């Protein structure tokens, strides 16, 4: 359970960081302070639900595009997060493409590196049935 909570915190943190950095880098990417939490929540929820669905669809109908699934699910999650008023706004096709790439890169790196930092040595091996240290 502790491992799940840590992973959830990492996932929400990387989503928040990715949206903040993207709003600083891209002039066409707007992120209001009042809608920030809504945008992070909607984005993280959409990303966690959409990724397995899109992977299954691609595996079934277009196996050649499996490598780009993260980008596609990030784009769709940004699209859903932009529908909610007061969250994020994206203007221009170049902003949509670059925002998808930047957010995907940051969340992918964070999702890969942060568990190594926060989970290594913190929890016992789940296969051995040990408890948390």
LINCORKA-V581570 format. One record per pair of residues at least 12 apart in sequence whose ideal C-beta (glycine too) atoms are under 7 Angstrom apart, sorted by the first residue. I is the first residue (numbers start at 1). GAP is how many residues later the second one is. D is the distance in whole Angstrom. If there is no record, write none. Layout:
i gap d
I GAP D
I GAP D
//
This chain:
i gap d
2 121 6
2 130 5
3 116 7
3 120 6
6 112 6
6 113 6
7 108 7
10 100 7
10 101 7
10 104 5
10 105 6
10 108 7
11 33 6
11 100 7
12 28 6
12 32 5
14 92 6
14 93 5
14 96 3
14 97 6
14 100 7
15 25 5
15 28 5
15 29 4
15 92 6
16 24 5
17 89 6
17 93 7
18 85 4
18 88 4
18 89 5
19 12 6
19 20 6
19 21 6
19 24 7
19 69 7
19 84 7
21 81 7
21 85 6
22 77 5
22 80 5
22 81 5
25 77 6
26 69 5
26 72 6
26 73 6
28 62 6
28 63 4
28 64 5
28 67 3
29 59 7
29 61 6
29 66 6
29 70 5
30 58 6
30 59 4
31 57 5
32 54 6
34 52 5
35 51 4
35 52 4
38 46 6
38 48 7
38 49 5
39 42 5
39 48 4
39 49 5
42 38 6
42 39 4
42 42 6
42 45 7
43 34 5
43 35 7
43 38 4
46 30 7
46 31 4
46 34 4
46 35 7
47 26 6
47 27 7
47 30 4
50 23 5
50 26 5
50 27 6
51 18 7
51 22 4
54 15 5
54 18 6
54 19 5
55 14 5
70 34 5
70 38 6
71 29 6
71 30 7
71 33 5
74 26 5
74 29 5
74 30 4
75 25 4
78 12 7
78 21 6
78 22 6
78 25 7
//
